Every structure is written in C-alpha cells, then in structure tokens.
Amino acid sequence: MPIEAPNLRQVMNIADDFGLELTPDDAKSFVGLLAGIKASYDRLDAMVEPRLEVRYPRTRGRQPADHENRYNAWTFKTEIKGAAGGQLAGKRVAIKDNICVAGVPMMNGSRVLEGYVPEIDATVVSRILDAGGTIVGKTVCEDLCFSGGSHTSKPLPVRNPKKPTHSAGGSSSGSAVAIATGEADMALGGDQGGSIRMPASWCGIYGLKPTYGLVPYTGVFPIELTLDHCGPMAHTTRDVALLLSVIAGPDGMDPRQINVHTQDYLQAIGQGAKGLKIAVVKEGFGREDSEKVVDETVQKAAKEFERLGAQVDEVSVPMHIHGFDIWNAIIIEGSTELMIKGNGFGSNWDGYYVTSLMDAYARGWRSRPNDMAETVKMVLLFGEYARRNYHGRYYAKAQNLRRELRAAYDKVLETYDLMLMPTMRFRATPLPEPGCSREDYVTMALNMVSNTCPFDASGHPAMTVPCGEADGLPIGAMLIGRRFDDAAVLRGAAAFERRGK
C-alpha cells in the first residue's frame, strides 16, 4: 500500500518538535517538496524485498499445557527437523524467543509482540537445521530481554528447577531451564549484559557468551548493536563446543562481524588444563554484594585448576570495577535509541533488517507502552532524559572508555590464557512476590550483572562453568579468554568438567 504524503498539519507538528519556525506559507511550500520525495517511496514500495530462505518444512507448533511446562520455560513446543545427517543429528535444540523461527510465534517475552509470526529463519536457526538438529521449541525470555532475573517475562515468571521459589536468572531464562530439566540437549541464548551466563550459572549448566561478532546476529531481535551477542548453552562443555562449531562464522549480513575467524572448538576441549595460565581477578571477589560461599567456592575451583596442572595467580584489574558504569550508559542510551525509539532495528547499519518484525513491534509498543516491563520503562525514561539534556555525551564517553576497559583485560591476557572470577556474586534469589513494589521488581531484575556485563562491553569470550552448590543452589565460575580465542575458554571449561573422572 503506498504511503501517504505528509499534510500541512503534520509538517507543522514535526517542525514544532524540532524548533523550526515555519509560517503557513513555508509549511505549504514544504508539503509540495515532500510530495516529490513520496514518489520515490512509492517506487520503493513496489519493489520485492529479499527474504532469508526457509529450507525445512514445519508446523506452527503449539503452546504447551501446564503439565508440560512446570517451570514456565516454554512459549511454544515444535518439532522442526533439519537435514538427515550432520554434526547436530539427534540433538534437541531449544531457541530463545527473541530469535526468528519462520512460522512459529515470537513474543520476545513481551505482550507488545503478541500475535507476531516471523517469515524467516535467523542465520543461527538455518545453521542448526542444516547441521541436522531438531528444534523442539521456543523458550521464554524476559520482557524484551531486559532483565537478569526471571520474573519480567509475560505472562508468568520462569522458575528455577533447583528451587522453584527462586529465580532462574535472565534473560535467557527458559533456555537454561529447558537444559537443566533435560527437555533439550542444547539451546541458544542471547547476551547483552550476561543473559546467557547468568541463567546458566543459577541453573547449574554451561553457557558461553562468544567473542563479540563471532556468531551472526541476523534475524535476532537486537538491544544495542555494540553489545549484542548470541551463543550456546548446554549440559556439557562438549555440547557447547559442538553448537558453537555450527553457528559461528560470518554470514555476510551482520555488521557486528569484523575480521571474524573460527577455531576447532571440539579439538580444543580435549587438551586438558596442563600448561594453561589462569589469572584470578581480585576485583571479581569480595565486593559489597558478594556472598562468602560463592567467593570461597570459586577460589576452590581456582585451586582445582592448579591441581589439574594450570598455573594460577591472582591479578588486579582495577578497571573491572568501572565496567558496569561503562556498560550501563551504553545499554541505557543505546537501547533507548535502537530497541525502543528505533523500533528494534533503528538505522545507520548495513545489515539484514526484519521489516515485518520492526513493523509489528512498533505498532505494539507504541499503542501499548504501558504493557512493557518496568525495567524497559525505566530505561526509556532515563535514556531519553540523557539524550535530551546531555545530547549523547555520556553514551559517547562510555563508548570511548570501553576501549580502556578492553585494553585492561587484554593486558592481563598478554601473559595469561584465561581470567577467572565468579559468574554471579551471589546465588539465585527468591522470585519477587506478586504486587511487589516497582523498586523491588527493578532491583531484582538488574542487581546481578556487575561481573558479567563488563565482558559484553569489552567483547571477550566468557563462559560460566558449574563449580559447586550451597543449600541446593548452583554456583558458577566464569572463564574469560582472548577475543576470538573461544577455544581456550572451552578448553579450560572442559578440563574442569572432567576433574576426577
């Protein structure tokens, strides 16, 4: 349907928003000029838009019954079979519900996307199917993926299978639970502030945030272009490495992918810990919100690496303490511009835009903004405030400082193969009560990211490795490696996983 040309009233309103002083005659003149631009848009509207190929037959799937969804981990159950053979033959793979799977409804955890059905498969989905995997469903994620807790998804909170009264972590909450309960062998998650590693840690599984750009984000709902990551989650390091082997590498459509190179991840997991040099980062421990039992358990894991033949030393990275503040300005202002005002995809980047998703989401959130999570509303309010009053200065400053943060980690990794610290500084917390205060709701969604989010800003690969439990609640140690040396991270994780075997 051709677009409508702007009328006199609309031109005057836009001018007023930007402080342009137009007389009625001025506005009438611009109406005529803009009508000429409309003709080009009409021709564009008549062109056929290229769409990513959908290669495997599937049905819509179904919403699971309550008895099939004890922990509220699934939005839709499916059985989409891929190629007859391949690396993932026989593997059941769950897909986080911010990732497009053609023909299967997608909510991204939010009521504002109710009813949307993608017509394309994300690159990572196509690669899984090409490798013979079977997609067994879409997993619940937090509202627009903006929470490290599991209570913001709509309509129900995701419950931790280790203790159902407690948070499963977010935002890839359903993916972590589907693996922890054995309902999937592996899953895809997304990570802009820790959203793969946090739920993996609290549910006692393995989750890797790959090097920034290693895995294409094409067909995945963005939050902030410079922070977006997609990656594997599984019961074992081998399955993490296997899934990464399938999904990693450039696709030619994602500008996040610059000078990407892959490795033999499966070969790396058999090399053992002997000869690895591991730096235990002092600033990852002993903070105001750190639980003593978490710090002690991760320190024991460091000692275990020594027993396995690694050199383990404590180092200081003072810049790590400032990682949260750098990340915070980037994600708040960046996501306000891209995820909210930019209707999910924004502009000024040369990649694949899912136009149907942009349109559905724009119509949803702009007509129903009150249905967004309190976390998203908070980000919108502060992000827009910062832009209107400080004109992007702090976003730009944070982007400049992220290079200092990256350099601080790179300096350590010139000498060491890996860094180590707790993934989460405390164990899973109780889910907030229904009707809790907005302050509690937001705090319990965002108070756990301080160790994870700096590596979204720096781009280094980071993986959570189960290393113990206390009172039935899992504790994860995080291994961090050089950019595009995800193999070393997997090597360390696999060596620790095999200890005593």
C-alpha positions as CSV (number, residue, x, y, z in Angstrom):
1,M,0.0,0.0,0.0
2,P,1.6,3.4,-1.0
3,I,2.5,5.7,1.8
4,E,0.5,8.9,2.4
5,A,2.2,12.2,1.7
6,P,2.6,14.5,4.8
7,N,-0.2,17.1,5.1
8,L,0.1,20.7,6.3
9,R,-0.7,19.8,9.9
10,Q,1.8,17.0,10.1
11,V,4.6,19.2,8.7
12,M,3.8,21.9,11.2
13,N,3.8,19.4,14.1
14,I,7.2,18.0,13.0
15,A,8.7,21.4,12.6
16,D,7.4,22.4,16.1
17,D,9.1,19.3,17.6
18,F,12.4,20.4,16.2
19,G,12.1,24.1,16.9
20,L,11.7,25.1,13.3
21,E,9.8,28.3,12.9
22,L,7.6,27.9,9.8
23,T,4.9,30.2,8.6
24,P,1.8,28.6,7.0
25,D,3.2,29.5,3.6
26,D,6.5,27.9,4.5
27,A,4.7,24.8,5.5
28,K,2.7,24.7,2.4
29,S,5.9,25.0,0.3
30,F,7.4,22.1,2.2
31,V,4.3,20.0,1.6
32,G,4.8,20.3,-2.1
33,L,8.5,19.5,-1.9
34,L,7.9,16.4,0.3
35,A,5.3,15.2,-2.2
36,G,8.1,14.8,-4.7
37,I,10.1,12.6,-2.2
38,K,6.9,10.5,-1.7
39,A,7.1,9.4,-5.4
40,S,10.4,7.7,-4.8
41,Y,9.0,5.9,-1.7
42,D,6.1,4.7,-3.9
43,R,8.5,3.1,-6.3
44,L,10.4,1.5,-3.4
45,D,7.1,0.2,-2.1
46,A,6.6,-1.7,-5.4
47,M,9.9,-3.5,-5.2
48,V,10.2,-7.1,-3.9
49,E,12.2,-7.3,-0.7
50,P,14.7,-10.1,-0.4
51,R,14.0,-12.6,2.4
52,L,16.2,-15.2,4.0
53,E,15.5,-18.7,2.7
54,V,13.4,-21.1,4.8
55,R,14.5,-24.6,3.8
56,Y,12.8,-27.1,6.1
57,P,9.1,-27.8,6.5
58,R,7.5,-27.1,9.8
59,T,4.1,-26.6,11.5
60,R,3.3,-23.7,13.8
61,G,3.8,-25.8,16.9
62,R,1.7,-25.5,20.0
63,Q,1.6,-23.8,23.3
64,P,2.4,-26.4,26.0
65,A,-0.2,-27.4,28.6
66,D,0.5,-26.6,32.2
67,H,1.6,-30.1,33.0
68,E,4.2,-29.9,30.2
69,N,5.6,-26.6,31.4
70,R,6.1,-27.0,35.1
71,Y,8.7,-24.2,35.3
72,N,7.2,-21.9,32.6
73,A,10.2,-22.3,30.4
74,W,8.4,-22.8,27.0
75,T,6.4,-20.4,24.9
76,F,5.9,-22.9,22.0
77,K,6.7,-26.6,21.5
78,T,7.7,-27.6,18.0
79,E,9.4,-30.4,16.1
80,I,11.3,-28.9,13.2
81,K,13.6,-31.5,11.8
82,G,16.7,-30.4,9.9
83,A,18.9,-32.2,7.5
84,A,19.0,-36.0,7.6
85,G,22.6,-36.0,8.9
86,G,25.2,-33.6,10.3
87,Q,27.0,-32.6,13.4
88,L,23.8,-32.0,15.3
89,A,21.9,-35.1,14.1
90,G,19.9,-36.4,17.1
91,K,20.2,-33.3,19.1
92,R,17.2,-31.5,20.5
93,V,17.8,-27.7,20.3
94,A,15.7,-25.0,22.0
95,I,15.6,-21.5,20.6
96,K,15.3,-18.4,22.8
97,D,12.2,-16.5,21.9
98,N,14.0,-13.4,20.7
99,I,15.3,-15.4,17.7
100,C,13.2,-15.7,14.5
101,V,12.0,-19.2,13.6
102,A,9.8,-19.0,10.5
103,G,6.1,-19.9,11.1
104,V,6.4,-20.1,14.8
105,P,5.0,-17.2,17.0
106,M,7.6,-14.9,18.7
107,M,6.9,-12.7,21.7
108,N,10.4,-11.8,22.9
109,G,8.9,-12.1,26.4
110,S,6.6,-9.1,25.9
111,R,2.9,-8.6,25.4
112,V,3.7,-5.9,22.8
113,L,4.6,-8.6,20.3
114,E,1.6,-10.9,20.8
115,G,0.5,-12.3,17.5
116,Y,3.7,-11.8,15.6
117,V,4.9,-14.7,13.4
118,P,8.3,-14.4,11.6
119,E,8.5,-15.4,8.0
120,I,12.3,-16.0,8.1
121,D,14.7,-18.2,10.0
122,A,17.6,-16.4,11.7
123,T,21.0,-17.4,10.4
124,V,21.7,-19.4,13.6
125,V,18.5,-21.3,13.1
126,S,19.3,-22.2,9.5
127,R,22.7,-23.4,10.5
128,I,21.3,-25.6,13.3
129,L,18.8,-27.2,10.8
130,D,21.5,-27.6,8.1
131,A,23.6,-29.5,10.7
132,G,20.7,-32.0,11.4
133,G,19.5,-30.5,14.6
134,T,15.8,-30.7,15.6
135,I,14.2,-27.6,17.0
136,V,12.0,-28.6,19.9
137,G,10.6,-25.3,20.8
138,K,10.9,-21.6,21.6
139,T,11.9,-20.8,25.2
140,V,10.6,-18.0,27.3
141,C,12.8,-14.9,27.7
142,E,12.4,-11.8,29.8
143,D,10.4,-8.8,28.5
144,L,12.4,-7.5,25.6
145,C,15.4,-9.4,27.2
146,F,15.9,-6.5,29.7
147,S,16.3,-8.4,32.9
148,G,18.8,-10.6,34.7
149,G,16.0,-12.1,36.8
150,S,13.3,-14.4,35.5
151,H,10.2,-12.5,36.8
152,T,9.7,-10.0,33.9
153,S,8.5,-12.4,31.2
154,K,4.9,-12.4,30.2
155,P,2.6,-13.8,31.4
156,L,4.4,-15.9,34.1
157,P,7.8,-15.9,35.8
158,V,10.3,-18.7,34.9
159,R,11.1,-20.8,37.9
160,N,14.4,-22.3,38.9
161,P,14.2,-26.1,38.7
162,K,16.7,-26.4,41.6
163,K,14.4,-24.4,43.8
164,P,11.1,-23.3,42.2
165,T,10.6,-20.4,44.6
166,H,13.8,-18.8,43.2
167,S,14.8,-17.0,40.1
168,A,16.2,-18.9,37.1
169,G,18.2,-15.9,36.0
170,G,17.6,-14.0,32.8
171,S,17.1,-13.1,30.2
172,S,17.7,-16.5,28.6
173,S,15.7,-18.0,31.4
174,G,13.7,-20.6,29.6
175,S,16.7,-21.8,27.6
176,A,18.6,-22.5,30.9
177,V,15.7,-24.3,32.5
178,A,15.0,-26.4,29.4
179,I,18.5,-27.7,29.6
180,A,18.6,-28.1,33.3
181,T,15.4,-30.2,33.2
182,G,16.6,-32.4,30.3
183,E,13.9,-31.2,27.9
184,A,16.6,-30.0,25.4
185,D,20.2,-31.1,24.8
186,M,21.3,-27.6,23.9
187,A,19.9,-24.1,23.4
188,L,20.5,-20.7,22.0
189,G,20.6,-17.7,24.3
190,G,21.3,-14.0,23.9
191,D,23.7,-11.9,26.0
192,Q,23.9,-8.1,26.2
193,G,24.7,-7.9,29.9
194,G,25.1,-11.6,31.0
195,S,21.9,-13.1,29.7
196,I,23.4,-16.4,28.7
197,R,25.8,-16.7,31.6
198,M,23.5,-15.6,34.5
199,P,20.7,-18.1,34.0
200,A,23.2,-20.8,33.1
201,S,25.0,-20.1,36.4
202,W,21.9,-20.1,38.5
203,C,20.5,-23.2,36.9
204,G,23.8,-25.2,37.1
205,I,24.6,-25.6,33.4
206,Y,27.2,-24.4,30.9
207,G,26.7,-21.1,28.9
208,L,29.1,-19.3,26.6
209,K,28.9,-15.7,25.5
210,P,31.2,-15.9,22.5
211,T,33.6,-13.2,21.3
212,Y,31.6,-10.2,20.0
213,G,30.8,-10.8,16.4
214,L,31.8,-14.5,16.2
215,V,28.2,-15.6,15.9
216,P,25.9,-13.8,13.4
217,Y,23.0,-11.9,15.0
218,T,21.0,-11.8,11.8
219,G,17.3,-12.5,12.5
220,V,17.7,-11.9,16.2
221,F,15.9,-9.1,18.0
222,P,18.6,-6.5,18.9
223,I,19.0,-4.4,22.0
224,E,22.2,-2.5,21.3
225,L,24.3,-3.1,18.2
226,T,27.7,-2.9,20.0
227,L,26.6,-5.2,22.9
228,D,24.5,-7.9,21.1
229,H,25.7,-11.5,21.4
230,C,24.1,-14.8,20.6
231,G,25.6,-18.1,21.9
232,P,25.3,-21.7,23.1
233,M,24.0,-23.2,26.3
234,A,24.2,-26.9,27.2
235,H,24.6,-29.6,29.9
236,T,28.2,-30.3,28.8
237,T,31.1,-28.3,27.5
238,R,31.3,-30.7,24.6
239,D,27.7,-29.7,23.5
240,V,28.5,-26.0,23.9
241,A,31.6,-26.5,21.7
242,L,29.5,-28.6,19.2
243,L,26.8,-25.9,18.9
244,L,29.3,-23.1,18.6
245,S,31.1,-25.0,15.8
246,V,27.8,-25.0,13.9
247,I,26.7,-21.4,14.5
248,A,30.0,-19.5,14.4
249,G,31.4,-17.6,11.4
250,P,30.4,-14.7,9.2
251,D,27.2,-14.7,7.2
252,G,27.8,-11.5,5.2
253,M,24.7,-9.8,6.6
254,D,25.8,-8.7,10.2
255,P,28.0,-5.7,10.5
256,R,28.9,-6.8,14.0
257,Q,31.2,-9.4,12.3
258,I,34.5,-7.8,11.6
259,N,37.6,-9.9,10.9
260,V,35.9,-13.0,12.3
261,H,37.9,-16.2,12.5
262,T,36.7,-19.5,13.9
263,Q,38.7,-22.3,15.6
264,D,38.4,-26.1,16.1
265,Y,36.4,-25.9,19.2
266,L,35.9,-29.7,19.6
267,Q,39.6,-30.3,19.3
268,A,40.3,-27.8,22.0
269,I,38.2,-29.5,24.7
270,G,40.5,-32.5,24.7
271,Q,43.7,-30.6,25.5
272,G,43.4,-30.5,29.3
273,A,44.4,-27.8,31.7
274,K,48.1,-28.6,31.9
275,G,50.1,-25.6,30.7
276,L,47.2,-23.1,31.0
277,K,48.0,-19.9,32.7
278,I,45.0,-18.5,34.6
279,A,44.6,-15.1,36.3
280,V,42.2,-14.9,39.2
281,V,40.8,-11.4,39.0
282,K,40.8,-9.9,42.5
283,E,38.1,-7.3,41.7
284,G,35.6,-10.1,40.8
285,F,35.5,-11.1,44.5
286,G,34.8,-9.6,47.9
287,R,32.5,-6.8,46.8
288,E,29.7,-5.4,48.9
289,D,27.1,-7.8,47.4
290,S,29.4,-10.9,47.2
291,E,28.3,-14.0,49.1
292,K,31.2,-15.5,51.1
293,V,30.2,-19.0,50.0
294,V,30.3,-18.0,46.3
295,D,33.8,-16.5,46.7
296,E,35.1,-19.5,48.6
297,T,33.6,-22.0,46.1
298,V,35.2,-20.2,43.1
299,Q,38.5,-19.9,44.9
300,K,38.4,-23.7,45.4
301,A,37.8,-24.0,41.7
302,A,40.9,-22.0,41.1
303,K,42.9,-24.4,43.4
304,E,41.4,-27.3,41.4
305,F,42.8,-25.8,38.2
306,E,46.2,-25.8,39.9
307,R,45.8,-29.5,40.7
308,L,45.0,-30.1,37.1
309,G,48.3,-28.6,36.0
310,A,47.5,-25.0,35.3
311,Q,49.5,-22.0,36.6
312,V,47.1,-19.9,38.7
313,D,47.9,-16.4,40.0
314,E,45.9,-13.6,41.5
315,V,46.0,-10.3,39.5
316,S,44.4,-6.9,39.9
317,V,42.3,-5.3,37.2
318,P,41.0,-2.1,38.8
319,M,39.2,-1.1,35.6
320,H,36.9,-4.1,36.1
321,I,35.1,-2.2,38.9
322,H,34.2,0.5,36.4
323,G,33.0,-2.0,33.8
324,F,29.4,-1.8,35.0
325,D,29.2,2.0,34.6
326,I,30.7,2.0,31.1
327,W,28.3,-0.8,30.1
328,N,25.3,0.9,31.8
329,A,25.5,4.2,29.8
330,I,25.9,2.3,26.5
331,I,23.0,0.0,27.1
332,I,20.6,2.6,28.5
333,E,21.1,5.2,25.9
334,G,21.8,2.8,23.0
335,S,18.8,0.6,23.7
336,T,16.5,3.6,24.0
337,E,17.6,4.7,20.5
338,L,17.7,1.3,18.9
339,M,15.3,-1.0,20.7
340,I,12.6,1.4,21.7
341,K,12.7,4.6,19.5
342,G,14.3,2.7,16.6
343,N,11.5,0.0,16.8
344,G,14.1,-2.7,17.4
345,F,16.4,-2.2,14.4
346,G,17.0,1.5,14.1
347,S,19.1,2.7,11.2
348,N,22.6,3.6,10.0
349,W,23.9,0.0,10.0
350,D,24.5,-2.2,6.9
351,G,22.8,-5.5,7.8
352,Y,19.6,-7.5,7.3
353,Y,16.5,-5.8,8.7
354,V,13.5,-8.0,9.6
355,T,11.0,-5.4,8.4
356,S,7.9,-7.3,9.4
357,L,9.3,-7.5,13.0
358,M,10.1,-3.8,13.0
359,D,6.5,-3.0,12.0
360,A,4.8,-5.4,14.4
361,Y,6.9,-4.3,17.3
362,A,6.4,-0.6,16.5
363,R,2.6,-1.0,16.3
364,G,2.7,-3.0,19.6
365,W,4.8,-0.8,21.8
366,R,3.6,2.5,20.5
367,S,0.0,1.5,21.0
368,R,0.6,-0.4,24.3
369,P,3.6,1.2,26.0
370,N,2.1,0.5,29.4
371,D,2.4,-3.2,28.7
372,M,6.2,-3.0,28.7
373,A,8.1,-4.2,31.7
374,E,9.1,-1.8,34.4
375,T,12.8,-2.3,33.5
376,V,12.1,-1.2,29.9
377,K,10.1,1.8,31.1
378,M,13.0,2.9,33.4
379,V,15.5,2.6,30.6
380,L,13.3,4.6,28.2
381,L,12.8,7.4,30.7
382,F,16.4,7.8,31.6
383,G,17.8,7.1,28.1
384,E,15.5,9.8,26.6
385,Y,16.3,12.2,29.5
386,A,20.0,11.8,28.9
387,R,19.7,12.3,25.2
388,R,17.5,15.4,25.5
389,N,19.6,17.0,28.2
390,Y,23.2,15.8,27.6
391,H,22.9,15.1,23.8
392,G,24.6,11.6,23.8
393,R,27.7,12.9,25.6
394,Y,27.8,10.1,28.2
395,Y,27.0,7.3,25.7
396,A,29.9,8.6,23.6
397,K,32.2,8.8,26.6
398,A,31.3,5.3,27.6
399,Q,32.0,4.0,24.1
400,N,35.4,5.7,24.2
401,L,36.1,4.2,27.7
402,R,35.2,0.7,26.6
403,R,38.5,0.7,24.7
404,E,40.3,1.3,28.0
405,L,38.3,-1.5,29.6
406,R,39.1,-3.8,26.8
407,A,42.8,-2.9,27.0
408,A,42.9,-3.6,30.7
409,Y,41.7,-7.1,30.1
410,D,43.9,-7.5,27.1
411,K,47.0,-6.6,29.1
412,V,46.3,-9.4,31.5
413,L,45.7,-11.8,28.6
414,E,49.0,-11.0,27.1
415,T,50.5,-13.1,29.9
416,Y,47.6,-15.4,30.8
417,D,45.4,-17.6,28.7
418,L,42.3,-17.1,30.9
419,M,40.9,-15.0,33.6
420,L,38.7,-16.4,36.3
421,M,36.1,-14.9,38.7
422,P,32.6,-15.7,40.0
423,T,29.9,-15.5,37.3
424,M,27.4,-14.2,39.8
425,R,28.5,-12.8,43.1
426,F,25.5,-14.3,44.9
427,R,23.3,-17.3,44.4
428,A,19.8,-17.3,42.9
429,T,17.4,-15.1,44.9
430,P,13.7,-15.7,45.6
431,L,11.3,-14.5,43.0
432,P,9.7,-11.2,44.0
433,E,6.2,-11.5,45.3
434,P,3.3,-10.6,43.0
435,G,2.4,-7.0,43.5
436,C,5.8,-6.1,44.9
437,S,7.0,-2.5,44.7
438,R,8.4,-1.2,41.5
439,E,11.7,-0.7,43.3
440,D,11.9,-4.3,44.3
441,Y,10.9,-5.5,40.9
442,V,13.6,-3.5,39.1
443,T,16.3,-4.2,41.7
444,M,15.8,-8.0,41.4
445,A,16.0,-7.7,37.7
446,L,19.2,-5.8,37.4
447,N,21.3,-6.2,40.6
448,M,23.3,-9.2,39.5
449,V,25.2,-8.1,36.3
450,S,28.3,-6.5,37.7
451,N,30.7,-9.3,36.9
452,T,29.1,-10.3,33.6
453,C,28.3,-7.1,31.8
454,P,31.9,-5.7,31.5
455,F,32.7,-8.5,29.0
456,D,29.7,-7.6,26.8
457,A,31.3,-4.1,26.6
458,S,34.9,-5.5,26.1
459,G,33.8,-8.3,23.7
460,H,35.9,-11.0,25.3
461,P,34.5,-14.6,25.3
462,A,33.2,-15.6,28.7
463,M,31.7,-18.8,29.9
464,T,30.1,-19.9,33.1
465,V,31.2,-23.3,34.5
466,P,29.3,-25.1,37.3
467,C,31.7,-25.4,40.2
468,G,29.5,-26.2,43.2
469,E,26.3,-25.7,45.2
470,A,25.3,-24.3,48.5
471,D,21.9,-25.1,50.0
472,G,20.9,-26.7,46.7
473,L,21.6,-23.5,44.7
474,P,24.3,-23.7,42.0
475,I,27.4,-21.6,41.8
476,G,29.2,-20.8,38.6
477,A,32.8,-19.8,37.9
478,M,33.4,-17.6,34.9
479,L,36.3,-18.1,32.5
480,I,37.3,-15.3,30.2
481,G,39.7,-15.5,27.2
482,R,41.3,-13.5,24.5
483,R,39.0,-12.2,21.7
484,F,38.4,-14.9,19.1
485,D,40.1,-17.5,21.3
486,D,36.9,-19.1,22.5
487,A,38.7,-22.4,22.1
488,A,40.9,-21.7,25.1
489,V,37.8,-20.9,27.2
490,L,36.2,-24.2,26.2
491,R,39.5,-26.0,26.8
492,G,39.6,-24.7,30.4
493,A,35.9,-25.4,31.0
494,A,36.2,-29.0,29.7
495,A,39.3,-29.7,31.8
496,F,37.4,-28.6,34.9
497,E,34.3,-30.5,34.0
498,R,36.4,-33.7,33.7
499,R,38.1,-33.3,37.0
500,G,38.2,-36.6,39.0
501,K,36.9,-38.6,36.0
